Amino acid sequence: MALPVGARLHIGHEAIVEITGLRSCCVQIDTFQQGMLREIIARVDGKLVRKGGVMGIVVEGGEVRLDDAIVVRLPDGPFVRLEVV
C-alpha cells in the first residue's frame, strides 16, 4: 500500500514486476470464503482502503521460487500514490 506507481519488484535472480495500481475487489471474492470482502476493505478517516493487493506488469520474466528475495526499486521523480485500476 505504501509503494508508488512504477515501483519495481525484483524477484529472485531474473523476474521484475512493475506496480501499476491497486486491485479492486468485488463480491466474487466471497466465493472463496464467505466474509472475505468485508475483511479486505476498510474505512480509515472516512476513506475507503482496499487491502486486496496490487496490479502490475511483468517487465522481465523468470523463474520465481518460494524463498526468493524481493528487492524494491523506487522510480525516479515524485511519489505517485497507487489508485484502483
Buried (B, 14 or more C-beta within 10 A) or exposed (E): EEBBBBBBBBBBEEBBBBBBBBBEBEEEBEEEEEEBBEEBBEEEEEEEEBEBEBBBEEEEEEEEEEEBEEEEEEBEEEEEEBEEE
